[in-house]
């Protein structure tokens, strides 16, 4: 679902989603933050998360960031293999594939990146 607004006021997000509750996949737009305090669960975007680790590595040569980027690469391999084997539910793609959460790569990424 998409809603166009003339500006980035948080009021637009509030008005559009009104009393809706559920999981919202979005970037780090500040206009959604009040919704996360009440009835909406924030689901982060993998592309945005990876970009942050890329930037951290590029700017500071962080070992944690390097490990994260490597793990994202492994997750993308799992995703590609799932797509090639038609294991991805349609029209949902990406990390919504249910088997991905059970892959060794996901278990590794969760434990490795906990600081």
Phi and psi in degrees as GROMACS dihedral restraints (atoms count N, CA, C in turn):
[ dihedral_restraints ]
;  ai    aj    ak    al  type     phi  dphi    fc
    3     4     5     6     1  -140.8    20    10
    4     5     6     7     1   141.7    20    10
    6     7     8     9     1  -133.9    20    10
    7     8     9    10     1   124.9    20    10
    9    10    11    12     1   -89.0    20    10
   10    11    12    13     1   138.0    20    10
   12    13    14    15     1  -130.5    20    10
   13    14    15    16     1   149.2    20    10
   15    16    17    18     1   -68.8    20    10
   16    17    18    19     1   -22.8    20    10
   18    19    20    21     1  -144.4    20    10
   19    20    21    22     1  -178.5    20    10
   21    22    23    24     1   -98.8    20    10
   22    23    24    25     1    26.2    20    10
   24    25    26    27     1   -63.9    20    10
   25    26    27    28     1   135.5    20    10
   27    28    29    30     1   -63.0    20    10
   28    29    30    31     1   -20.0    20    10
   30    31    32    33     1   -61.9    20    10
   31    32    33    34     1   -32.7    20    10
   33    34    35    36     1   -64.2    20    10
   34    35    36    37     1   -44.6    20    10
   36    37    38    39     1   -62.4    20    10
   37    38    39    40     1   -42.5    20    10
   39    40    41    42     1   -62.9    20    10
   40    41    42    43     1   -46.5    20    10
   42    43    44    45     1   -65.0    20    10
   43    44    45    46     1   -44.3    20    10
   45    46    47    48     1   -64.9    20    10
   46    47    48    49     1   -43.2    20    10
   48    49    50    51     1   -90.9    20    10
   49    50    51    52     1   -12.7    20    10
   51    52    53    54     1    31.5    20    10
   52    53    54    55     1  -108.3    20    10
   54    55    56    57     1   -99.9    20    10
   55    56    57    58     1    11.1    20    10
   57    58    59    60     1   -64.1    20    10
   58    59    60    61     1   146.3    20    10
   60    61    62    63     1  -135.5    20    10
   61    62    63    64     1   151.1    20    10
   63    64    65    66     1   151.9    20    10
   64    65    66    67     1  -155.8    20    10
   66    67    68    69     1  -106.5    20    10
   67    68    69    70     1   130.7    20    10
   69    70    71    72     1  -118.4    20    10
   70    71    72    73     1   116.6    20    10
   72    73    74    75     1   -87.7    20    10
   73    74    75    76     1   121.1    20    10
   75    76    77    78     1  -158.7    20    10
   76    77    78    79     1   172.2    20    10
   78    79    80    81     1   -81.8    20    10
   79    80    81    82     1  -164.7    20    10
   81    82    83    84     1   -91.4    20    10
   82    83    84    85     1    32.0    20    10
   84    85    86    87     1   -60.4    20    10
   85    86    87    88     1   124.2    20    10
   87    88    89    90     1   -63.5    20    10
   88    89    90    91     1   -24.0    20    10
   90    91    92    93     1   -64.4    20    10
   91    92    93    94     1   -20.6    20    10
   93    94    95    96     1   -86.7    20    10
   94    95    96    97     1   -17.9    20    10
   96    97    98    99     1   -53.0    20    10
   97    98    99   100     1   -43.5    20    10
   99   100   101   102     1   -60.7    20    10
  100   101   102   103     1   -30.7    20    10
  102   103   104   105     1   -67.0    20    10
  103   104   105   106     1   -34.1    20    10
  105   106   107   108     1   -71.6    20    10
  106   107   108   109     1   -18.4    20    10
  108   109   110   111     1   -80.3    20    10
  109   110   111   112     1   -12.6    20    10
  111   112   113   114     1  -117.6    20    10
  112   113   114   115     1   -82.1    20    10
  114   115   116   117     1  -126.1    20    10
  115   116   117   118     1     2.9    20    10
  117   118   119   120     1  -115.9    20    10
  118   119   120   121     1   136.1    20    10
  120   121   122   123     1   -97.8    20    10
  121   122   123   124     1   125.4    20    10
  123   124   125   126     1   -78.2    20    10
  124   125   126   127     1   128.0    20    10
  126   127   128   129     1  -116.8    20    10
  127   128   129   130     1   114.9    20    10
  129   130   131   132     1   -70.3    20    10
  130   131   132   133     1   159.6    20    10
  132   133   134   135     1   -95.4    20    10
  133   134   135   136     1   125.9    20    10
  135   136   137   138     1   -61.0    20    10
  136   137   138   139     1   -39.4    20    10
  138   139   140   141     1   -64.4    20    10
  139   140   141   142     1   -41.3    20    10
  141   142   143   144     1   -67.3    20    10
  142   143   144   145     1   -39.9    20    10
  144   145   146   147     1   -63.5    20    10
  145   146   147   148     1   -45.9    20    10
  147   148   149   150     1   -62.0    20    10
  148   149   150   151     1   -41.6    20    10
  150   151   152   153     1   -58.7    20    10
  151   152   153   154     1   -39.9    20    10
  153   154   155   156     1   -63.6    20    10
  154   155   156   157     1   -41.7    20    10
  156   157   158   159     1   -67.4    20    10
  157   158   159   160     1   -38.2    20    10
  159   160   161   162     1   -58.8    20    10
  160   161   162   163     1   -46.2    20    10
  162   163   164   165     1   -63.9    20    10
  163   164   165   166     1   -41.8    20    10
  165   166   167   168     1   -61.8    20    10
  166   167   168   169     1   -41.3    20    10
  168   169   170   171     1   -68.6    20    10
  169   170   171   172     1   -45.4    20    10
  171   172   173   174     1   -61.0    20    10
  172   173   174   175     1   -37.8    20    10
  174   175   176   177     1   -87.8    20    10
  175   176   177   178     1   -28.3    20    10
  177   178   179   180     1  -133.0    20    10
  178   179   180   181     1    -0.5    20    10
  180   181   182   183     1    52.3    20    10
  181   182   183   184     1    40.4    20    10
  183   184   185   186     1   -65.7    20    10
  184   185   186   187     1   130.4    20    10
  186   187   188   189     1   -66.6    20    10
  187   188   189   190     1   -37.6    20    10
  189   190   191   192     1   -61.7    20    10
  190   191   192   193     1   -43.8    20    10
  192   193   194   195     1   -63.8    20    10
  193   194   195   196     1   -40.9    20    10
  195   196   197   198     1   -61.5    20    10
  196   197   198   199     1   -42.9    20    10
  198   199   200   201     1   -64.2    20    10
  199   200   201   202     1   -40.2    20    10
  201   202   203   204     1   -64.2    20    10
  202   203   204   205     1   -45.0    20    10
  204   205   206   207     1   -62.1    20    10
  205   206   207   208     1   -39.7    20    10
  207   208   209   210     1   -62.7    20    10
  208   209   210   211     1   -41.9    20    10
  210   211   212   213     1   -67.6    20    10
  211   212   213   214     1   -37.3    20    10
  213   214   215   216     1   -59.6    20    10
  214   215   216   217     1   -40.4    20    10
  216   217   218   219     1   -59.3    20    10
  217   218   219   220     1   -42.2    20    10
  219   220   221   222     1   -65.3    20    10
  220   221   222   223     1   -39.9    20    10
  222   223   224   225     1   -63.3    20    10
  223   224   225   226     1   -39.2    20    10
  225   226   227   228     1   -65.0    20    10
  226   227   228   229     1   -33.5    20    10
  228   229   230   231     1   -65.1    20    10
  229   230   231   232     1   -45.3    20    10
  231   232   233   234     1   -60.1    20    10
  232   233   234   235     1   -44.1    20    10
  234   235   236   237     1   -61.5    20    10
  235   236   237   238     1   -44.9    20    10
  237   238   239   240     1   -61.8    20    10
  238   239   240   241     1   -44.5    20    10
  240   241   242   243     1   -63.3    20    10
  241   242   243   244     1   -39.3    20    10
  243   244   245   246     1   -63.6    20    10
  244   245   246   247     1   -42.5    20    10
  246   247   248   249     1   -64.0    20    10
  247   248   249   250     1   -43.3    20    10
  249   250   251   252     1   -63.4    20    10
  250   251   252   253     1   -29.2    20    10
  252   253   254   255     1   -94.2    20    10
  253   254   255   256     1     9.2    20    10
  255   256   257   258     1    56.3    20    10
  256   257   258   259     1    38.3    20    10
  258   259   260   261     1   -92.1    20    10
  259   260   261   262     1    -3.9    20    10
  261   262   263   264     1   -86.5    20    10
  262   263   264   265     1   127.1    20    10
  264   265   266   267     1   -66.5    20    10
  265   266   267   268     1   143.0    20    10
  267   268   269   270     1  -102.7    20    10
  268   269   270   271     1   139.5    20    10
  270   271   272   273     1   -89.4    20    10
  271   272   273   274     1     3.0    20    10
  273   274   275   276     1   -73.0    20    10
  274   275   276   277     1   138.4    20    10
  276   277   278   279     1  -133.6    20    10
  277   278   279   280     1  -179.3    20    10
  279   280   281   282     1    74.6    20    10
  280   281   282   283     1  -140.5    20    10
  282   283   284   285     1   -73.1    20    10
  283   284   285   286     1     0.1    20    10
  285   286   287   288     1   -73.0    20    10
  286   287   288   289     1   -14.3    20    10
  288   289   290   291     1   -59.7    20    10
  289   290   291   292     1   120.5    20    10
  291   292   293   294     1   -63.1    20    10
  292   293   294   295     1   -32.9    20    10
  294   295   296   297     1   -70.4    20    10
  295   296   297   298     1   -21.9    20    10
  297   298   299   300     1   -60.6    20    10
  298   299   300   301     1   -38.1    20    10
  300   301   302   303     1   -64.6    20    10
  301   302   303   304     1   -21.6    20    10
  303   304   305   306     1   -95.3    20    10
  304   305   306   307     1    -0.4    20    10
  306   307   308   309     1   -74.6    20    10
  307   308   309   310     1   150.0    20    10
  309   310   311   312     1   -57.2    20    10
  310   311   312   313     1   -31.6    20    10
  312   313   314   315     1   -62.5    20    10
  313   314   315   316     1   -41.5    20    10
  315   316   317   318     1   -65.7    20    10
  316   317   318   319     1   -41.8    20    10
  318   319   320   321     1   -62.7    20    10
  319   320   321   322     1   -40.9    20    10
  321   322   323   324     1   -63.7    20    10
  322   323   324   325     1   -45.4    20    10
  324   325   326   327     1   -64.4    20    10
  325   326   327   328     1   -39.2    20    10
  327   328   329   330     1   -64.9    20    10
  328   329   330   331     1   -41.7    20    10
  330   331   332   333     1   -79.4    20    10
  331   332   333   334     1   -33.4    20    10
  333   334   335   336     1   -72.5    20    10
  334   335   336   337     1   -29.7    20    10
  336   337   338   339     1   -99.6    20    10
  337   338   339   340     1     8.1    20    10
  339   340   341   342     1   -83.0    20    10
  340   341   342   343     1   119.3    20    10
